[in-house]
């Protein structure tokens, strides 16, 4: 029964929250590359979405190469 409860809670999350960290980091990197024409630091707004995104962006050295 506990497994059913945990699965239900996981499935209630929006799909973006179910992405593994590696995949979400790739998405953030693609956004950083795509936003170069807008502003040098436009992609840093993604760090304000939530604590997880903030931590992933800080740890992703490739993102900081776009500055």
C-alpha positions in Angstrom: 0.0 0.0 0.0 2.8 2.4 0.7 4.2 1.8 -2.7 0.8 2.7 -4.2 0.8 5.9 -2.2 4.3 6.9 -3.3 3.5 6.2 -6.9 0.3 8.3 -6.7 2.3 11.2 -5.2 5.0 10.9 -7.9 2.4 10.9 -10.7 0.8 14.0 -9.2 3.9 16.0 -9.9 4.1 17.9 -13.2 6.2 16.0 -15.8 9.1 18.5 -15.6 9.6 17.6 -12.0 10.0 13.9 -12.9 13.0 14.6 -15.3 16.3 13.3 -14.1 18.9 15.9 -13.2 21.0 15.1 -16.2 18.2 15.7 -18.7 17.0 18.9 -17.0 20.6 20.2 -17.1 20.6 19.5 -20.9 17.3 21.5 -21.2 18.8 24.4 -19.2 21.9 24.3 -21.5 19.7 24.4 -24.6 17.8 27.4 -23.2 21.1 29.2 -22.4 22.4 28.6 -26.0 19.1 29.7 -27.5 18.8 32.9 -25.4 22.1 34.3 -26.4 20.4 36.8 -28.7 18.1 38.1 -26.0 20.6 38.9 -23.3 23.8 37.5 -22.0 22.3 36.5 -18.7 18.7 35.9 -19.8 19.0 32.2 -19.0 19.9 32.9 -15.4 16.2 33.6 -14.8 15.7 29.8 -14.8 17.6 29.8 -11.5 14.6 31.5 -9.9 12.1 28.8 -10.8 12.8 26.6 -7.8 15.7 25.4 -5.5 16.3 22.3 -7.7 16.8 24.4 -10.9 18.9 26.8 -9.0 21.2 24.1 -7.7 21.4 22.4 -11.1 22.3 25.6 -12.9 25.0 26.5 -10.4 26.5 23.0 -10.8 26.4 23.0 -14.6 29.8 24.4 -15.6 28.8 24.4 -19.3 26.1 26.9 -18.6 28.5 29.4 -17.3 30.5 29.2 -20.5 27.7 31.2 -22.2 28.4 34.4 -20.2 
